[in-house]
């Protein structure tokens, strides 16, 4: 099992930027697909970005970028041009393969809050 700890959430103004980090245990981190999900009250958990072990990404929101540093066992989510609708709890996840749904991800962090003020 992979241990995941998110950090970097907080309060930002609309149009601003925020960078989230997810630190993982050193257990074969480079072999795992990683992903970021978000969930707002009353809404379903939604994939924000996924990144393969080799760095290939799937990111529906183009102002956001994802990257990973396997040497540091860390994955990042760079969020630019933030909007109020981006407000949510953001979760880091890992799994054996990249997937759009949450089912394939076997390890989850506790989440970090992102609040965007208008």
Secondary structure in CASP SS format (residue, H / E / C, confidence):
PFRMAT SS
TARGET T0000
AUTHOR 0000-0000-0000
METHOD secondary structure of the structure
MODEL  1
X C 1.00
X C 1.00
X C 1.00
X E 1.00
X E 1.00
X E 1.00
X E 1.00
X C 1.00
X C 1.00
X E 1.00
X E 1.00
X E 1.00
X E 1.00
X C 1.00
X C 1.00
X C 1.00
X C 1.00
X E 1.00
X E 1.00
X E 1.00
X E 1.00
X E 1.00
X E 1.00
X E 1.00
X C 1.00
X C 1.00
X C 1.00
X C 1.00
X H 1.00
X H 1.00
X H 1.00
X C 1.00
X E 1.00
X E 1.00
X E 1.00
X E 1.00
X E 1.00
X E 1.00
X E 1.00
X C 1.00
X C 1.00
X C 1.00
X C 1.00
X C 1.00
X C 1.00
X E 1.00
X E 1.00
X E 1.00
X E 1.00
X E 1.00
X E 1.00
X C 1.00
X C 1.00
X C 1.00
X C 1.00
X C 1.00
X E 1.00
X E 1.00
X E 1.00
X C 1.00
X C 1.00
X C 1.00
X C 1.00
X E 1.00
X E 1.00
X E 1.00
X E 1.00
X E 1.00
X E 1.00
X H 1.00
X H 1.00
X H 1.00
X C 1.00
X E 1.00
X E 1.00
X E 1.00
X E 1.00
X E 1.00
X E 1.00
X C 1.00
X C 1.00
X C 1.00
X C 1.00
X H 1.00
X H 1.00
X H 1.00
X C 1.00
X E 1.00
X E 1.00
X E 1.00
X E 1.00
X E 1.00
X E 1.00
X E 1.00
X E 1.00
X C 1.00
X C 1.00
X C 1.00
X C 1.00
X C 1.00
X C 1.00
X H 1.00
X H 1.00
X H 1.00
X E 1.00
X E 1.00
X E 1.00
X E 1.00
X C 1.00
X C 1.00
X C 1.00
X E 1.00
X E 1.00
X E 1.00
X E 1.00
X E 1.00
X E 1.00
X C 1.00
END
